[in-house]
Amino acid sequence: MENNNLELDEMNESSILNDEPILKNVGEMDDFDIPTSTSDLEAVYNIPVKVSAVLGKTRMKVSQLMKLNKGAIIELDRKVGEAIDIYVNNNLVARGEVVVVDDKLGITMTEIVKSSAK
């Protein structure tokens, strides 16, 4: 008997985002209707997603963190002018450059990141 149910993926670091397990299809993909036009996607247009832009990262010990005061500078792993990472729901989807829009920061996407097959 063929099982086309969605099941919880094995719990590993790559299958968990924000401590939420990811569902995977354990059957064949033939039973799924793949959207072929924009109107087919209307059901998902109002689903909220979290978009984050990461300027850079660094690692430090808790003791170093506790010594930080107002005005302290934290050095990041990126250089000035280097592309920043753009994440949607914690998945890297693009890279871009920081821009100023009126009095707010924005991002111009310069590269779409192809997702790797899991």
C-alpha positions as CSV (number, residue, x, y, z in Angstrom):
1,M,0.0,0.0,0.0
2,E,1.4,3.4,-1.1
3,N,1.7,6.0,1.6
4,N,1.2,9.6,0.3
5,N,0.8,11.3,3.7
6,L,3.0,14.1,5.0
7,E,5.0,13.0,8.0
8,L,7.4,14.8,10.3
9,D,10.9,14.8,8.9
10,E,13.6,13.2,11.0
11,M,14.7,15.7,13.6
12,N,18.0,17.0,12.6
13,E,19.6,20.5,12.4
14,S,18.8,21.0,8.7
15,S,15.1,20.0,9.1
16,I,14.2,22.5,11.9
17,L,13.6,26.2,11.5
18,N,12.8,28.2,14.7
19,D,12.3,24.9,16.6
20,E,9.4,23.9,14.3
21,P,9.7,20.5,12.5
22,I,9.3,20.5,8.8
23,L,6.8,18.3,7.0
24,K,7.9,16.3,4.1
25,N,6.1,14.2,1.5
26,V,6.9,10.5,1.9
27,G,4.9,9.4,-1.2
28,E,5.2,10.4,-4.8
29,M,4.8,13.9,-6.0
30,D,2.4,12.9,-8.8
31,D,-0.6,13.4,-6.6
32,F,0.1,17.1,-6.0
33,D,-1.4,19.9,-8.2
34,I,1.4,22.2,-9.1
35,P,0.3,25.8,-9.7
36,T,0.5,26.7,-13.4
37,S,-0.7,30.3,-13.3
38,T,-0.8,33.3,-11.0
39,S,-4.5,32.8,-10.2
40,D,-3.6,29.3,-8.9
41,L,-1.5,31.0,-6.2
42,E,-4.2,33.4,-5.0
43,A,-4.8,31.2,-1.9
44,V,-1.3,31.9,-0.6
45,Y,-1.1,35.6,-1.3
46,N,-2.3,36.7,2.1
47,I,-0.1,34.3,4.1
48,P,2.4,36.4,6.1
49,V,6.1,35.6,5.8
50,K,9.1,36.9,7.8
51,V,11.6,38.8,5.7
52,S,15.0,39.5,7.3
53,A,18.1,41.3,6.1
54,V,21.4,40.3,7.7
55,L,24.1,42.9,7.6
56,G,26.7,40.5,9.1
57,K,27.4,38.1,11.9
58,T,30.0,37.7,14.7
59,R,30.7,35.3,17.5
60,M,31.7,36.4,21.0
61,K,31.9,34.9,24.5
62,V,29.2,35.8,27.0
63,S,31.8,37.6,29.1
64,Q,32.6,39.9,26.1
65,L,28.9,40.5,25.5
66,M,28.4,41.5,29.2
67,K,31.2,44.1,28.9
68,L,29.5,46.0,26.1
69,N,28.3,49.5,26.9
70,K,26.3,52.1,25.1
71,G,28.3,53.2,22.0
72,A,30.3,49.9,21.8
73,I,31.1,48.8,18.3
74,I,30.6,45.2,17.3
75,E,32.7,44.2,14.3
76,L,30.8,42.0,11.8
77,D,32.1,39.6,9.2
78,R,31.1,41.7,6.2
79,K,33.0,44.5,4.5
80,V,31.5,47.9,3.5
81,G,29.7,47.5,0.2
82,E,29.6,43.7,0.4
83,A,26.1,42.2,-0.4
84,I,23.9,41.4,2.6
85,D,21.8,38.2,2.9
86,I,18.0,38.4,2.6
87,Y,16.0,35.6,4.3
88,V,12.4,34.7,3.9
89,N,11.2,32.5,6.8
90,N,14.8,31.8,7.8
91,N,15.7,30.6,4.3
92,L,18.3,32.4,2.3
93,V,16.6,33.6,-0.9
94,A,18.6,36.6,-2.2
95,R,21.5,39.0,-1.6
96,G,21.3,42.8,-1.9
97,E,22.6,46.2,-1.1
98,V,21.4,48.6,1.6
99,V,19.7,51.8,0.2
100,V,18.0,54.8,1.9
101,V,14.4,55.3,1.0
102,D,13.2,58.7,2.4
103,D,14.4,58.4,6.0
104,K,14.3,54.6,6.2
105,L,16.7,51.8,5.2
106,G,15.7,49.5,2.4
107,I,17.3,46.8,0.3
108,T,17.9,46.4,-3.4
109,M,18.0,42.8,-4.4
110,T,21.0,42.2,-6.6
111,E,21.1,38.4,-6.7
112,I,18.5,35.6,-6.3
113,V,20.0,32.5,-4.5
114,K,19.0,29.2,-6.0
115,S,17.8,26.8,-3.3
116,S,19.7,23.6,-2.9
117,A,17.9,20.3,-3.2
118,K,17.4,18.5,0.1
